[in-house]
Structure formats: structure tokens, C-alpha cells
Amino acid sequence: MVLHMWERRIEVVTGGNKGIGYEICHQLALNGIEVVLTARNESRGVEAVKKLINAHGIHNVVFHQLDITDSISVANLGKFIKTRFKKLDILVNNAAEIGIVCVDEQKFKDIGAYWFPNEELKL
């Protein structure tokens, strides 16, 4: 059975390259959800996806680099999701960051990202 894009569920896991984030990616992918595994370190993220594919036979997972403290990185992920999937159903914000993360709203908008404080994220 082939599912159309609007019938598939799309999930992003921040900090998905190890620990709880990795296992969340594993379990949701096993349940047929399209997973975008993100990590700050590109080589570790790529290795995590390879492990899911090779060790577990999971093919509905892709990697995208993400540093949650960098507004350009966050915007690039948003553009990737919008272009490739046209939607986002699930966001698991697992990335570890100590303290408060501040995003420069104007810098975020300047690179073409969308800013919707206190509203539903519209990709």
C-alpha cells in the first residue's frame, strides 16, 4: 500500500543521534512514521541514521543537521521540511541545551523564515 504525503505522518526529533532521542527515532520509525533525525554534529547524525538502517532495517528516516541555538540552522530545517514533506506532524524537542535559548527575531525573518510567536507553526 502506497501512502500519499498527506497520509504519512512526519516527525522531527532534535538531538536524535544518541540516547533517548535515538530510541524515539527508532520506535516511531518502526511504527511507520517518517522520521527526520537531527543532531548538531553532522557525522554523528549520519552515523545514527546508518545504524538505524543497517542494524534495524529502518528506511523511513533521514538526517538533517540542526543546532537549536543557531537561528539560521533552525530556519534551514524549516525550509527542508516545507520543501520535502510540506508538513510537520510531530516535534520531539529532545536536544539538550543548558539555560535559555534566545532567537534573534529579525535575523530569523531576514533569512526568509517565518515567525509566529504564540501561534501555531505554519510551515
Secondary structure, DSSP 8 states (H G I E B T S, - for coil): ----GGGS-EEEEETTTSHHHHHHHHHHHHTT-EEEEEESSHHHHHHHHHHHHHHH---SEEEEE--TT-HHHHHHHHHHHHHHTS---EEEE-----S-----HHHHHHTT----TTS----
